[in-house]
Amino acid sequence: MGFEIPSVFGTLWHDCTQMAAQWLTHRRDNVTRVIPNKQRRVEMRYVRSELLLILLMLMMVIPASSQNLEETLQKLTESAAKSYVAPIVSGYGANINGGWFHRSPKASLIAFDLEFGVVAMGTFFSDEHKTFNAAGTFRFTSAQAQTLADRSNAPVQFRADVRNAILSQEFSVNFAGPTVAGAKKDSMKVSFPGKSMVVSTALGPQTYTLPSHVFVLPVTGLLEDATILPMAAPQATIGTVVGSQFTFRYLPEMEINAEIGKVKYVGWGVQHNPGVWLGEGKIPFELSASYFTQDLSVGTIFESSGTTFGLNASKQLGWGFLNLTPYVGYMIESSKMKFTYDYMIDTPAGKVPQKVNFELEGENTSRFTVGLSFKLLLVNVNADYNFGTYKSVTAGAMISF
């Protein structure tokens, strides 16, 4: 897996920069009027807004597809939707809980440390994350209900009654097919085992048998058989005060478009080196206890949060302006994602939206991190590998003082 890391991040950064470049070109082509005596002020405002949008796009590789995700979820009941989105819940949780540190703070009472830049994360998907098979409940569409009614043992004159009875209730079924991380060429299948039901007719209640049937839904994988779930975010760290450093991730509230809505993201954390109470240099490496948390919401579609805490250790080899710093960490973590959407159901009276709300927790509960940081003058780059239920990699590029 280690040999895949360079190509993975090459693809991640290529996709992000291409997206940013295309956006900038599109935006600049649409700037048709600039007042001459205010040109500089307008251009500076333009640059600030576009840089912010680039950072947003770097972070929102997955939420950029949120509109397609919402449209897909509207075709699924809660039980099917939970299995369908499960991989990105765990993958996204592993991402937002990663990349927070690449060294421990010094055991100093007061020292000036400041760095800012961008962190990229990627969580790996295996084949088991790309398909699912689960039991659940389902509401048939008018066309599907008509198919079952036509294949039932009901007389022709009562099949409309059978169809309406089908549309008025949920049925136990089995779902099988791609998850959101699966291939677009695969479609979800709903297997109905058959059932006898009582139907109200002009002759009174009658019992008819619905045959077993397999329906194919227009629901496919959205991430095109992805092997990695990428993400990136701006990050800044400042310290050191009594052996502590503080790290922040933040983007101001911004609307992606009218369909998706506004994106909000904020995260923060702290690392504390207990060696400050023993005196600097008493421990031959830097050790810290860490805590990080963050929240992100994308319109009304989903909200995500993550928290991680644990121990980190690092050892600087070299000088302040040129050094290598290997680092390790063991973190306890949790993450969750809440989804809200309208499931469109067919009834005898027509289509009716049904509000669906559910929350899923990420599978990762801990991780072991091994990484290496390199600094030359004011530039610091790092990369690490994270061992957990979902394995992941992170990398960072920082301006460091």
VOPAGU-2260 file (C-alpha; in pm, 1 decimal, decimal comma):
REM VOPAGU-2260
SITE   aa  ch    i         X         Y         Z
SITE  MET   A    0       0,0       0,0       0,0
SITE  GLY   A    1     293,2     231,0      72,6
SITE  PHE   A    2     392,2     239,6    -294,4
SITE  GLU   A    3      49,3     378,4    -383,5
SITE  ILE   A    4      78,4     688,1    -168,6
SITE  PRO   A    5     266,8     912,7    -415,5
SITE  SER   A    6      24,9     839,8    -700,2
SITE  VAL   A    7    -271,7     881,9    -467,8
SITE  PHE   A    8    -166,5    1229,0    -359,8
SITE  GLY   A    9     -58,0    1317,8    -710,6
SITE  THR   A   10    -409,2    1241,0    -830,2
SITE  LEU   A   11    -565,9    1423,9    -536,2
SITE  TRP   A   12    -368,9    1743,6    -587,9
SITE  HIS   A   13    -407,1    1725,0    -966,7
SITE  ASP   A   14    -785,9    1697,3    -937,9
SITE  CYS   A   15    -807,4    1977,4    -683,1
SITE  THR   A   16    -584,7    2216,9    -876,3
SITE  GLN   A   17    -760,9    2141,2   -1204,4
SITE  MET   A   18   -1095,7    2213,2   -1041,1
SITE  ALA   A   19    -962,2    2537,6    -895,8
SITE  ALA   A   20    -807,9    2646,0   -1226,4
SITE  GLN   A   21   -1127,7    2577,9   -1417,7
SITE  TRP   A   22   -1326,5    2777,3   -1162,6
SITE  LEU   A   23   -1087,1    3071,3   -1179,0
SITE  THR   A   24   -1097,1    3074,9   -1559,6
SITE  HIS   A   25   -1473,6    3064,7   -1560,1
SITE  ARG   A   26   -1500,1    3338,8   -1301,5
SITE  ARG   A   27   -1248,1    3568,6   -1470,2
SITE  ASP   A   28   -1415,4    3524,8   -1809,8
SITE  ASN   A   29   -1733,7    3652,7   -1649,6
SITE  VAL   A   30   -1575,0    3967,1   -1506,5
SITE  THR   A   31   -1677,2    4206,9   -1782,6
SITE  ARG   A   32   -1674,0    4545,1   -1612,2
SITE  VAL   A   33   -1412,8    4703,3   -1388,9
SITE  ILE   A   34   -1432,7    5070,9   -1288,6
SITE  PRO   A   35   -1085,8    5213,4   -1384,6
SITE  ASN   A   36   -1019,9    5419,9   -1072,6
SITE  LYS   A   37   -1123,1    5131,0    -849,8
SITE  GLN   A   38    -953,7    4855,5   -1046,2
SITE  ARG   A   39    -694,3    4764,2    -785,6
SITE  ARG   A   40    -946,0    4742,0    -502,2
SITE  VAL   A   41   -1182,1    4532,2    -715,0
SITE  GLU   A   42    -902,6    4299,5    -824,8
SITE  MET   A   43    -780,3    4250,9    -466,1
SITE  ARG   A   44   -1132,7    4169,3    -355,6
SITE  TYR   A   45   -1154,7    3927,4    -649,1
SITE  VAL   A   46    -828,2    3756,6    -553,2
SITE  ARG   A   47    -932,6    3716,7    -189,0
SITE  SER   A   48   -1269,6    3567,5    -281,0
SITE  GLU   A   49   -1121,1    3332,4    -540,0
SITE  LEU   A   50    -848,8    3208,6    -304,5
SITE  LEU   A   51   -1120,1    3136,1     -49,6
SITE  LEU   A   52   -1316,8    2946,0    -310,5
SITE  ILE   A   53   -1008,4    2744,1    -402,8
SITE  LEU   A   54    -964,5    2643,5     -38,2
SITE  LEU   A   55   -1331,3    2553,7     -25,8
SITE  MET   A   56   -1297,2    2333,2    -333,3
SITE  LEU   A   57    -988,2    2167,2    -189,0
SITE  MET   A   58   -1186,1    2075,1     121,0
SITE  MET   A   59   -1511,7    1988,2     -49,8
SITE  VAL   A   60   -1407,4    1712,3    -290,5
SITE  ILE   A   61   -1689,9    1491,4    -165,7
SITE  PRO   A   62   -1955,8    1749,1     -72,0
SITE  ALA   A   63   -1923,3    1883,5    -427,7
SITE  SER   A   64   -2127,3    1575,9    -524,9
SITE  SER   A   65   -2386,2    1637,8    -254,0
SITE  GLN   A   66   -2657,6    1734,4    -499,2
SITE  ASN   A   67   -2628,5    1397,1    -674,0
SITE  LEU   A   68   -2622,5    1226,5    -336,2
SITE  GLU   A   69   -2943,6    1397,4    -227,3
SITE  GLU   A   70   -3115,0    1304,3    -552,3
SITE  THR   A   71   -3009,7     943,3    -501,4
SITE  LEU   A   72   -3121,2     928,9    -138,9
SITE  GLN   A   73   -3466,3    1053,5    -238,0
SITE  LYS   A   74   -3515,9     715,1    -407,1
SITE  LEU   A   75   -3423,2     514,8     -96,6
SITE  THR   A   76   -3589,7     430,1     230,6
SITE  GLU   A   77   -3394,8     490,1     549,5
SITE  SER   A   78   -3288,5     126,2     584,2
SITE  ALA   A   79   -3140,6     118,3     233,2
SITE  ALA   A   80   -2987,1     464,8     261,8
SITE  LYS   A   81   -2795,0     369,9     577,5
SITE  SER   A   82   -2616,4      84,2     404,2
SITE  TYR   A   83   -2563,9     288,9      88,5
SITE  VAL   A   84   -2383,4     581,1     257,5
SITE  ALA   A   85   -2200,1     383,5     529,9
SITE  PRO   A   86   -1857,0     387,1     356,2
SITE  ILE   A   87   -1840,7     765,8     323,6
SITE  VAL   A   88   -1948,1     808,3     686,1
SITE  SER   A   89   -1646,6     606,6     800,5
SITE  GLY   A   90   -1419,1     741,8     528,7
SITE  TYR   A   91   -1509,6    1101,5     591,2
SITE  GLY   A   92   -1472,9    1051,7     967,1
SITE  ALA   A   93   -1125,0     905,2     921,5
SITE  ASN   A   94   -1034,0    1204,1     702,7
SITE  ILE   A   95   -1147,0    1484,4     932,1
SITE  ASN   A   96    -979,6    1317,6    1230,9
SITE  GLY   A   97    -647,8    1297,8    1045,3
SITE  GLY   A   98    -370,3    1540,6     957,7
SITE  TRP   A   99    -388,2    1740,7    1279,0
SITE  PHE   A  100     -26,8    1700,1    1390,1
SITE  HIS   A  101     318,6    1634,6    1246,5
SITE  ARG   A  102     521,6    1706,5    1559,2
SITE  SER   A  103     473,0    1764,3    1929,9
SITE  PRO   A  104     523,5    2111,8    2080,5
SITE  LYS   A  105     845,0    2188,2    2263,9
SITE  ALA   A  106     859,9    2169,8    2642,1
SITE  SER   A  107     890,1    2549,6    2662,3
SITE  LEU   A  108     710,5    2799,5    2881,1
SITE  ILE   A  109     705,9    3059,0    2602,1
SITE  ALA   A  110     816,5    3024,2    2239,7
SITE  PHE   A  111     693,9    3162,7    1908,6
SITE  ASP   A  112     571,0    2895,3    1669,3
SITE  LEU   A  113     338,3    2972,6    1380,3
SITE  GLU   A  114     251,3    2775,0    1069,7
SITE  PHE   A  115     -28,6    2777,0     818,2
SITE  GLY   A  116    -108,1    2590,6     498,9
SITE  VAL   A  117    -316,5    2306,4     361,8
SITE  VAL   A  118    -359,9    1948,0     479,7
SITE  ALA   A  119    -475,0    1671,0     244,1
SITE  MET   A  120    -627,6    1345,0     361,8
SITE  GLY   A  121    -726,7    1024,4     187,9
SITE  THR   A  122    -907,0     720,5     327,8
SITE  PHE   A  123    -880,6     393,3     139,3
SITE  PHE   A  124   -1179,6     188,9      23,6
SITE  SER   A  125   -1148,2    -187,4     -16,9
SITE  ASP   A  126   -1379,5    -400,4    -231,6
SITE  GLU   A  127   -1596,0    -483,9      71,5
SITE  HIS   A  128   -1683,9    -113,6     104,8
SITE  LYS   A  129   -1818,0     -88,3    -250,6
SITE  THR   A  130   -2115,6    -325,0    -233,0
SITE  PHE   A  131   -2370,2    -420,9      29,3
SITE  ASN   A  132   -2645,6    -671,1      96,9
SITE  ALA   A  133   -2901,0    -589,9     364,9
SITE  ALA   A  134   -3261,0    -652,0     465,4
SITE  GLY   A  135   -3496,6    -359,0     509,2
SITE  THR   A  136   -3831,4    -208,0     422,0
SITE  PHE   A  137   -3937,9     -47,1      95,0
SITE  ARG   A  138   -4225,8     148,7     -55,8
SITE  PHE   A  139   -4299,0      47,2    -412,9
SITE  THR   A  140   -4355,6     306,9    -684,5
SITE  SER   A  141   -4677,5     312,3    -887,8
SITE  ALA   A  142   -4509,0     128,6   -1175,3
SITE  GLN   A  143   -4363,3    -135,6    -944,3
SITE  ALA   A  144   -4695,5    -179,3    -762,8
SITE  GLN   A  145   -4871,1    -224,2   -1096,7
SITE  THR   A  146   -4620,0    -491,1   -1195,7
SITE  LEU   A  147   -4689,1    -686,6    -877,1
SITE  ALA   A  148   -5066,0    -641,9    -912,9
SITE  ASP   A  149   -5058,6    -766,1   -1273,5
SITE  ARG   A  150   -4860,1   -1072,3   -1168,8
SITE  SER   A  151   -5083,4   -1148,9    -869,6
SITE  ASN   A  152   -5373,7   -1393,9    -870,4
SITE  ALA   A  153   -5626,6   -1107,4    -844,2
SITE  PRO   A  154   -5893,7   -1079,8   -1116,9
SITE  VAL   A  155   -5827,3    -803,0   -1369,0
SITE  GLN   A  156   -6113,3    -586,5   -1235,3
SITE  PHE   A  157   -5956,1    -581,8    -886,5
SITE  ARG   A  158   -5592,8    -519,5    -979,9
SITE  ALA   A  159   -5630,1    -143,9    -932,8
SITE  ASP   A  160   -5741,8    -219,1    -577,0
SITE  VAL   A  161   -5436,3    -441,7    -530,5
SITE  ARG   A  162   -5206,2    -168,6    -665,0
SITE  ASN   A  163   -5354,5      89,3    -426,2
SITE  ALA   A  164   -5318,0    -151,0    -134,2
SITE  ILE   A  165   -4950,9    -202,9    -226,0
SITE  LEU   A  166   -4892,1     172,5    -241,0
SITE  SER   A  167   -5039,7     216,7     104,9
SITE  GLN   A  168   -4780,0      16,7     297,7
SITE  GLU   A  169   -4415,1     -83,9     334,4
SITE  PHE   A  170   -4284,7    -430,3     251,9
SITE  SER   A  171   -3992,3    -633,8     380,8
SITE  VAL   A  172   -3732,6    -673,0     106,1
SITE  ASN   A  173   -3363,3    -738,6      53,4
SITE  PHE   A  174   -3132,9    -473,6     -93,3
SITE  ALA   A  175   -2816,3    -559,7    -283,9
SITE  GLY   A  176   -2587,3    -352,0    -501,7
SITE  PRO   A  177   -2329,6     -73,9    -497,3
SITE  THR   A  178   -2270,9     161,4    -209,4
SITE  VAL   A  179   -2198,1     527,8    -275,0
SITE  ALA   A  180   -1834,8     421,8    -326,6
SITE  GLY   A  181   -1929,9     157,9    -583,8
SITE  ALA   A  182   -1923,7     154,3    -961,7
SITE  LYS   A  183   -2163,4     358,8   -1174,1
SITE  LYS   A  184   -2222,4      61,1   -1402,4
SITE  ASP   A  185   -2380,1    -134,9   -1115,4
SITE  SER   A  186   -2737,8     -75,7    -999,2
SITE  MET   A  187   -2917,0    -150,8    -675,2
SITE  LYS   A  188   -3156,9    -445,3    -675,0
SITE  VAL   A  189   -3461,6    -486,3    -452,1
SITE  SER   A  190   -3566,3    -848,5    -398,5
SITE  PHE   A  191   -3927,4    -892,4    -289,2
SITE  PRO   A  192   -3997,3   -1243,3    -151,8
SITE  GLY   A  193   -4371,9   -1233,0    -220,4
SITE  LYS   A  194   -4661,8   -1196,4      20,3
SITE  SER   A  195   -5029,9   -1266,5      71,4
SITE  MET   A  196   -5236,9    -959,5     154,4
SITE  VAL   A  197   -5596,8    -869,1     223,1
SITE  VAL   A  198   -5737,7    -615,4     -22,4
SITE  SER   A  199   -6060,4    -416,9       3,3
SITE  THR   A  200   -6268,2    -463,1    -312,0
SITE  ALA   A  201   -6625,7    -406,3    -429,5
SITE  LEU   A  202   -6697,7    -761,8    -312,9
SITE  GLY   A  203   -6547,8    -698,6      30,5
SITE  PRO   A  204   -6209,0    -801,7     169,1
SITE  GLN   A  205   -6027,9   -1049,0     -54,7
SITE  THR   A  206   -5693,9   -1227,1      -5,9
SITE  TYR   A  207   -5450,4   -1226,0    -297,7
SITE  THR   A  208   -5093,4   -1345,2    -336,1
SITE  LEU   A  209   -4819,2   -1117,5    -464,2
SITE  PRO   A  210   -4537,9   -1309,1    -638,1
SITE  SER   A  211   -4167,9   -1270,8    -563,7
SITE  HIS   A  212   -3992,0   -1025,8    -791,1
SITE  VAL   A  213   -3659,9    -844,8    -830,9
SITE  PHE   A  214   -3669,1    -474,1    -916,0
SITE  VAL   A  215   -3370,4    -275,9   -1040,1
SITE  LEU   A  216   -3350,7      78,3    -901,2
SITE  PRO   A  217   -3186,4     374,7   -1080,9
SITE  VAL   A  218   -2934,8     392,5    -795,9
SITE  THR   A  219   -2565,0     344,3    -873,9
SITE  GLY   A  220   -2232,4     420,8    -709,8
SITE  LEU   A  221   -2149,7     792,2    -713,0
SITE  LEU   A  222   -1773,7     774,7    -656,6
SITE  GLU   A  223   -1708,9     557,7    -963,9
SITE  ASP   A  224   -1552,6     258,0    -788,5
SITE  ALA   A  225   -1319,2     487,1    -592,8
SITE  THR   A  226   -1018,3     340,5    -412,8
SITE  ILE   A  227    -968,4     649,4    -196,8
SITE  LEU   A  228   -1189,3     919,4     -49,4
SITE  PRO   A  229    -995,4    1250,7     -72,1
SITE  MET   A  230   -1033,9    1570,2     124,4
SITE  ALA   A  231    -828,5    1879,1     201,8
SITE  ALA   A  232    -858,6    2169,6     443,5
SITE  PRO   A  233    -675,2    2488,8     542,6
SITE  GLN   A  234    -501,1    2463,3     879,2
SITE  ALA   A  235    -304,1    2691,1    1112,7
SITE  THR   A  236    -112,4    2623,8    1434,9
SITE  ILE   A  237      15,4    2875,8    1688,5
SITE  GLY   A  238     210,3    2843,4    2015,0
SITE  THR   A  239     393,5    2772,2    2232,0
SITE  VAL   A  240     252,4    2871,0    2572,0
SITE  VAL   A  241     333,9    2650,8    2872,2
SITE  GLY   A  242     414,8    2361,5    2641,9
SITE  SER   A  243      90,0    2397,4    2446,3
SITE  GLN   A  244       7,5    2464,4    2082,0
SITE  PHE   A  245    -333,2    2539,5    1933,5
SITE  THR   A  246    -449,9    2427,5    1589,4
SITE  PHE   A  247    -742,4    2560,2    1388,0
SITE  ARG   A  248    -935,0    2471,7    1072,2
SITE  TYR   A  249   -1188,0    2722,7     949,8
SITE  LEU   A  250   -1381,2    2835,4     646,8
SITE  PRO   A  251   -1644,5    3109,4     664,0
SITE  GLU   A  252   -2002,2    3016,1     585,1
SITE  MET   A  253   -2043,8    3007,2     206,8
SITE  GLU   A  254   -2316,5    2903,2     -34,7
SITE  ILE   A  255   -2212,8    2644,9    -295,8
SITE  ASN   A  256   -2529,8    2687,6    -499,4
SITE  ALA   A  257   -2904,8    2717,4    -448,7
SITE  GLU   A  258   -2957,6    2339,0    -458,5
SITE  ILE   A  259   -2685,3    2235,8    -213,5
SITE  GLY   A  260   -2699,4    2539,6      13,1
SITE  LYS   A  261   -2441,4    2674,4     254,3
SITE  VAL   A  262   -2126,8    2504,4     377,8
SITE  LYS   A  263   -1995,7    2567,2     728,1
SITE  TYR   A  264   -1672,3    2422,8     867,5
SITE  VAL   A  265   -1478,8    2484,2    1189,8
SITE  GLY   A  266   -1231,4    2275,3    1385,9
SITE  TRP   A  267    -981,7    2327,5    1665,0
SITE  GLY   A  268    -747,2    2136,4    1887,4
SITE  VAL   A  269    -467,3    2157,0    2141,3
SITE  GLN   A  270    -143,6    1968,7    2207,1
SITE  HIS   A  271      26,2    1987,6    2547,2
SITE  ASN   A  272     376,7    1867,8    2626,3
SITE  PRO   A  273     387,7    1758,1    2994,8
SITE  GLY   A  274     765,3    1781,2    2978,7
SITE  VAL   A  275     730,9    2154,3    3041,2
SITE  TRP   A  276     678,1    2072,9    3410,2
SITE  LEU   A  277    1000,0    1870,3    3422,6
SITE  GLY   A  278    1216,1    2122,0    3240,3
SITE  GLU   A  279    1318,8    2145,0    2874,2
SITE  GLY   A  280    1552,9    1867,1    2763,1
SITE  LYS   A  281    1464,1    1625,6    3042,2
SITE  ILE   A  282    1294,8    1391,9    2793,7
SITE  PRO   A  283    1501,4    1296,1    2483,2
SITE  PHE   A  284    1201,1    1348,3    2252,0
SITE  GLU   A  285     890,5    1564,4    2242,8
SITE  LEU   A  286     574,3    1410,6    2386,6
SITE  SER   A  287     224,7    1556,0    2391,0
SITE  ALA   A  288    -131,8    1480,7    2486,1
SITE  SER   A  289    -369,2    1598,2    2212,5
SITE  TYR   A  290    -735,2    1675,6    2159,9
SITE  PHE   A  291    -900,0    1780,5    1831,4
SITE  THR   A  292   -1261,5    1832,3    1726,4
SITE  GLN   A  293   -1447,6    1971,0    1424,1
SITE  ASP   A  294   -1792,9    2020,4    1271,2
SITE  LEU   A  295   -1898,0    2051,3     908,4
SITE  SER   A  296   -2241,4    2093,8     753,3
SITE  VAL   A  297   -2347,8    2097,1     388,8
SITE  GLY   A  298   -2681,8    2271,3     342,1
SITE  THR   A  299   -2963,4    2060,4     478,5
SITE  ILE   A  300   -2822,7    1737,9     332,6
SITE  PHE   A  301   -2579,9    1627,6     600,9
SITE  GLU   A  302   -2384,1    1731,3     908,2
SITE  SER   A  303   -2057,6    1572,4    1010,7
SITE  SER   A  304   -1848,8    1590,3    1326,3
SITE  GLY   A  305   -1540,1    1419,6    1459,3
SITE  THR   A  306   -1332,3    1410,0    1776,2
SITE  THR   A  307    -995,6    1251,4    1842,7
SITE  PHE   A  308    -759,3    1249,6    2140,0
SITE  GLY   A  309    -445,9    1064,3    2242,0
SITE  LEU   A  310     -66,5    1077,3    2263,9
SITE  ASN   A  311     187,3    1196,3    2005,1
SITE  ALA   A  312     565,2    1185,1    2006,6
SITE  SER   A  313     828,5    1331,5    1774,2
SITE  LYS   A  314    1204,6    1379,1    1750,6
SITE  GLN   A  315    1363,6    1663,0    1552,0
SITE  LEU   A  316    1683,7    1566,7    1369,2
SITE  GLY   A  317    1874,6    1867,8    1243,4
SITE  TRP   A  318    1851,2    2241,2    1287,6
SITE  GLY   A  319    1565,9    2488,2    1303,0
SITE  PHE   A  320    1595,9    2581,8     934,2
SITE  LEU   A  321    1672,4    2229,9     805,8
SITE  ASN   A  322    1547,5    1917,8     977,2
SITE  LEU   A  323    1372,8    1583,5     958,2
SITE  THR   A  324    1114,6    1498,9    1223,7
SITE  PRO   A  325     977,4    1145,2    1250,5
SITE  TYR   A  326     655,6    1128,3    1451,0
SITE  VAL   A  327     409,2     872,3    1583,3
SITE  GLY   A  328      75,9     886,8    1755,8
SITE  TYR   A  329    -198,8     674,9    1905,4
SITE  MET   A  330    -541,8     834,6    1896,4
SITE  ILE   A  331    -887,6     739,8    2019,1
SITE  GLU   A  332   -1145,6     876,0    1778,4
SITE  SER   A  333   -1512,5     901,1    1695,9
SITE  SER   A  334   -1712,0    1049,5    1411,6
SITE  LYS   A  335   -2071,9    1072,9    1304,8
SITE  MET   A  336   -2273,6    1201,2    1013,1
SITE  LYS   A  337   -2638,3    1305,7    1015,3
SITE  PHE   A  338   -2844,2    1292,5     695,1
SITE  THR   A  339   -3169,5    1471,5     619,7
SITE  TYR   A  340   -3363,9    1434,0     296,1
SITE  ASP   A  341   -3711,6    1392,5     150,3
SITE  TYR   A  342   -3792,8    1037,5      42,8
SITE  MET   A  343   -4047,5    1059,6    -238,7
SITE  ILE   A  344   -4317,1     793,6    -203,2
SITE  ASP   A  345   -4605,0     709,2    -433,5
SITE  THR   A  346   -4950,4     688,4    -279,1
SITE  PRO   A  347   -5292,1     625,9    -435,2
SITE  ALA   A  348   -5334,1    1007,0    -427,3
SITE  GLY   A  349   -4995,2    1083,9    -588,8
SITE  LYS   A  350   -4636,5    1153,1    -482,8
SITE  VAL   A  351   -4577,0    1263,4    -123,6
SITE  PRO   A  352   -4241,7    1365,6      34,5
SITE  GLN   A  353   -4156,1    1185,2     354,1
SITE  LYS   A  354   -3889,5    1347,6     575,0
SITE  VAL   A  355   -3606,0    1108,1     661,3
SITE  ASN   A  356   -3350,3    1176,3     935,1
SITE  PHE   A  357   -3083,7     937,7    1053,0
SITE  GLU   A  358   -2736,3     944,3    1204,6
SITE  LEU   A  359   -2450,9     699,2    1150,9
SITE  GLU   A  360   -2122,4     661,5    1336,7
SITE  GLY   A  361   -1788,5     599,9    1166,5
SITE  GLU   A  362   -1628,1     259,9    1217,3
SITE  ASN   A  363   -1286,7     392,9    1320,1
SITE  THR   A  364   -1248,5     404,0    1698,1
SITE  SER   A  365    -868,7     432,6    1714,2
SITE  ARG   A  366    -565,6     479,1    1491,9
SITE  PHE   A  367    -189,1     443,1    1504,2
SITE  THR   A  368      -0,7     706,8    1305,5
SITE  VAL   A  369     352,6     688,5    1165,0
SITE  GLY   A  370     489,4     985,3     972,8
SITE  LEU   A  371     782,2    1201,8     867,9
SITE  SER   A  372     810,1    1580,0     848,9
SITE  PHE   A  373    1072,8    1775,7     653,6
SITE  LYS   A  374    1151,9    2145,3     693,2
SITE  LEU   A  375    1366,1    2365,5     470,4
SITE  LEU   A  376    1381,8    2733,7     566,0
SITE  LEU   A  377    1014,7    2840,5     597,2
SITE  VAL   A  378     857,4    2544,6     417,8
SITE  ASN   A  379     748,0    2232,3     601,9
SITE  VAL   A  380     602,3    1924,1     433,0
SITE  ASN   A  381     490,7    1602,4     596,3
SITE  ALA   A  382     318,5    1274,1     521,3
SITE  ASP   A  383     191,4     992,3     739,2
SITE  TYR   A  384       8,3     660,7     727,1
SITE  ASN   A  385    -273,7     575,9     966,7
SITE  PHE   A  386    -363,8     223,6    1074,7
SITE  GLY   A  387    -726,5     170,6    1174,8
SITE  THR   A  388   -1042,5      -8,2    1066,7
SITE  TYR   A  389   -1031,4     228,1     768,6
SITE  LYS   A  390    -667,9     295,4     673,0
SITE  SER   A  391    -574,9     643,9     559,2
SITE  VAL   A  392    -291,1     875,3     459,1
SITE  THR   A  393    -244,6    1246,7     519,0
SITE  ALA   A  394       1,8    1504,8     389,3
SITE  GLY   A  395      58,0    1871,5     462,1
SITE  ALA   A  396     234,9    2171,8     311,2
SITE  MET   A  397     294,7    2456,6     555,8
SITE  ILE   A  398     467,2    2791,3     584,9
SITE  SER   A  399     638,8    2760,5     921,2
SITE  PHE   A  400     801,0    3025,4    1143,4
